[in-house]
Amino acid sequence: MTFKVIADADAVQDWYEAVEYYESKEPGVGLKFDDAIRSFLQTLSEHPERFPAATRLARKAKLLSPWPFTIFFVINAEFREVKVLAIWHGAQNPARLRRRLQ
């Protein structure tokens, strides 16, 4: 059985900004990143528990190369939902991420 994947507003903003950034650097690359995220979210919906813990509640999943992003999420097994909290670039300030995951 699959889980429903929900992205909170901050994660949607992360996603949007990354697509825009890549698209501004080279047309078409932002769309490839968007496709990679969508494909990954499908995988996440099928097997969210296979990814390791990042905090007491949140888990993390690194996107495949060439994308330097990690997706942070929580699983609500009772409702069969996965909530994406952040789509985080590895070069960003980790203190901002810690605040967000609290």
C-alpha positions in Angstrom: 0.0 0.0 0.0 1.3 3.5 -0.8 1.4 6.6 1.3 0.0 9.9 0.3 2.8 12.5 0.0 2.1 16.0 1.1 4.6 18.8 0.9 4.4 21.6 3.4 4.6 25.2 2.2 8.3 25.6 3.1 9.2 22.4 1.1 7.1 23.7 -1.9 9.1 27.0 -1.7 12.4 25.0 -1.6 11.3 23.1 -4.7 10.1 26.1 -6.6 13.3 28.1 -5.9 15.5 25.2 -7.0 13.6 24.7 -10.2 13.8 28.4 -10.9 17.6 28.5 -10.1 18.4 25.6 -12.4 16.2 26.9 -15.1 17.9 30.3 -15.0 21.4 28.7 -15.3 20.5 26.5 -18.3 17.0 26.2 -19.9 15.6 22.7 -19.4 17.7 21.8 -16.4 15.1 23.1 -14.0 12.5 20.8 -15.7 14.9 17.9 -15.3 15.2 18.7 -11.6 11.4 18.9 -11.3 11.1 15.5 -12.9 13.7 14.1 -10.6 11.7 15.4 -7.5 8.4 14.0 -8.8 9.9 10.6 -9.5 11.6 10.5 -6.1 8.3 11.5 -4.4 6.7 8.5 -6.1 9.4 6.2 -4.7 9.0 7.8 -1.3 5.2 7.1 -1.4 5.9 3.4 -1.9 8.6 2.8 0.7 9.1 5.8 3.1 10.3 3.7 6.0 13.4 2.5 4.1 15.2 5.9 4.6 17.2 6.6 7.7 16.3 8.9 10.6 17.6 12.4 10.6 16.1 13.5 13.9 13.9 11.8 16.5 10.9 12.2 14.2 12.1 13.1 10.7 13.8 11.0 8.1 16.0 12.0 5.2 16.6 10.8 1.7 19.3 12.0 -0.6 18.5 12.6 -4.2 20.6 10.8 -6.8 23.5 12.6 -8.5 23.8 15.2 -9.9 21.3 16.8 -7.5 22.9 18.0 -4.2 19.6 17.9 -2.3 18.2 15.9 0.6 14.5 15.5 1.3 13.5 15.6 4.9 10.1 14.1 5.8 8.0 12.6 8.5 5.8 9.5 8.3 2.3 9.3 9.7 1.6 5.6 9.6 -1.9 5.9 11.1 -3.1 8.0 8.1 -0.6 6.5 5.6 0.9 9.9 4.9 4.3 11.3 4.3 4.8 15.0 4.9 7.8 16.6 3.2 9.3 19.2 5.4 12.3 20.4 3.3 14.0 19.9 0.0 17.4 21.0 1.2 20.5 21.9 -0.8 23.6 20.6 0.9 25.4 24.0 0.9 22.6 25.7 2.8 23.1 26.7 6.5 22.3 23.6 8.6 21.1 25.8 11.5 18.1 26.9 9.4 17.3 23.3 8.7 17.5 22.3 12.4 15.0 25.1 13.2 12.7 23.9 10.6 12.8 20.3 11.6 11.9 21.0 15.3 
